[in-house]
Amino acid sequence: MQTDCDQQLLVSLTFRNTVKLTSFKITPTDNDTAPLIVKLFLGQDSMSFDNAEDTPATQEFELTEKDFGKDVKVKQVKFNKTKSLTVNLSSISANLV
């Protein structure tokens, strides 16, 4: 994924079947282009950037360099029956992979 100049990226995912989310992985092209804050929202199908700022996340992460390229565990009890997920990535400076 790529962002030209914005410091945020909002991604909405809808799954055909219920999934059990256990972790996610962020692998930046270089550490200067990685998101520092990741917010996960369940059941927010039409979220805007304003909503992402104002709505409490189901779970929020502050990533550091040691987290990049590794599985970041989520609270499984919250993500056992996931049908839709919105991911807000912020503090981004350029490209994401």
Secondary structure as UniProt FT lines:
FT   STRAND          8..19
FT   STRAND          23..25
FT   HELIX           31..33
FT   STRAND          37..42
FT   TURN            45..46
FT   HELIX           49..54
FT   STRAND          59..62
FT   HELIX           65..67
FT   TURN            68..69
FT   STRAND          71..73
FT   HELIX           76..78
FT   TURN            80..81
FT   STRAND          82..90
//
